[in-house]
Amino acid sequence: LDCFGNRCTNLTKSSKFLGVETPSQNRYVGYFQKVKEKCNGVPPEEIPLGLQQVKITVIVDFMYSGTL
């Protein structure tokens, strides 16, 4: 947590230590901790992934369409 907080804190703009403030930051710190503990600090080998499908769904806004 200290490592993440130090990277996020800009002491030239403020003396406030920022630390972890959002759920996504908390998840990232958790992932980083797992890599440090289970992989001796070395990230696992990358596995290339490909996008196979994109589905776009339209949600009708009844408030503005004038129908129910």
C-alpha positions as CSV (number, residue, x, y, z in Angstrom):
1,L,0.0,0.0,0.0
2,D,2.8,2.4,0.8
3,C,4.4,1.7,-2.6
4,F,1.1,2.5,-4.4
5,G,0.4,5.6,-2.3
6,N,3.9,7.0,-2.9
7,R,3.5,6.6,-6.7
8,C,0.1,8.4,-6.5
9,T,1.2,11.2,-4.3
10,N,2.7,14.3,-6.0
11,L,4.5,16.2,-3.2
12,T,5.1,19.2,-5.5
13,K,1.4,19.9,-5.6
14,S,0.3,18.8,-2.1
15,S,1.7,17.2,1.1
16,K,-1.4,15.0,1.4
17,F,-0.6,11.3,1.1
18,L,-3.2,9.9,-1.3
19,G,-3.1,6.1,-0.8
20,V,-5.8,3.8,-2.0
21,E,-9.1,5.6,-2.5
22,T,-11.3,3.7,-5.0
23,P,-12.4,0.1,-5.4
24,S,-10.4,-0.3,-8.6
25,Q,-7.2,0.9,-6.9
26,N,-7.9,-1.5,-4.1
27,R,-8.2,-4.4,-6.6
28,Y,-5.0,-3.3,-8.3
29,V,-3.1,-3.3,-5.1
30,G,-4.5,-6.7,-4.2
31,Y,-3.3,-8.1,-7.6
32,F,0.1,-6.6,-7.1
33,Q,0.4,-8.1,-3.7
34,K,-0.5,-11.6,-5.0
35,V,2.2,-11.3,-7.7
36,K,4.7,-10.3,-5.1
37,E,3.8,-13.2,-2.8
38,K,3.2,-16.0,-5.2
39,C,5.6,-15.1,-8.1
40,N,8.5,-13.6,-6.1
41,G,7.7,-10.2,-7.6
42,V,7.9,-11.4,-11.2
43,P,4.8,-11.0,-13.3
44,P,3.5,-14.2,-14.9
45,E,4.0,-14.7,-18.7
46,E,1.6,-12.8,-20.9
47,I,-1.1,-14.8,-22.6
48,P,-2.4,-13.2,-25.8
49,L,-6.2,-12.9,-26.0
50,G,-8.3,-12.1,-29.0
51,L,-11.7,-10.4,-29.2
52,Q,-14.2,-12.8,-30.7
53,Q,-17.5,-11.0,-30.5
54,V,-18.9,-7.5,-29.8
55,K,-22.6,-7.3,-29.0
56,I,-24.3,-3.9,-28.8
57,T,-27.8,-3.8,-27.2
58,V,-30.0,-0.8,-27.5
59,I,-32.0,0.1,-24.4
60,V,-35.2,2.0,-25.2
61,D,-35.7,5.0,-23.0
62,F,-39.5,5.1,-22.5
63,M,-39.3,8.4,-20.8
64,Y,-38.4,10.2,-24.0
65,S,-40.1,7.9,-26.6
66,G,-43.6,8.8,-25.5
67,T,-44.8,5.2,-25.5
68,L,-45.1,2.6,-22.8
